[in-house]
């Protein structure tokens, strides 16, 4: 898994998909979780987009925000 490799390399990745499990016990609308993701981006150094996510509305919004924030994009 890509995120595990980042962690093993000494980085501290945030994976927005993990909110899926949080949602199971603390349900909220999609927009609330997206807002959380966008807040985390403010303290990130880079943005890595998982290949194959080209049609993801949320990933598109996150990537645009990462660009606006001037993050390194991978």
Beta strands, then each sheet from edge to edge (+ up, - down):
strand 1: 46-47
strand 2: 72-73
sheet 1: 1+ 2+
end
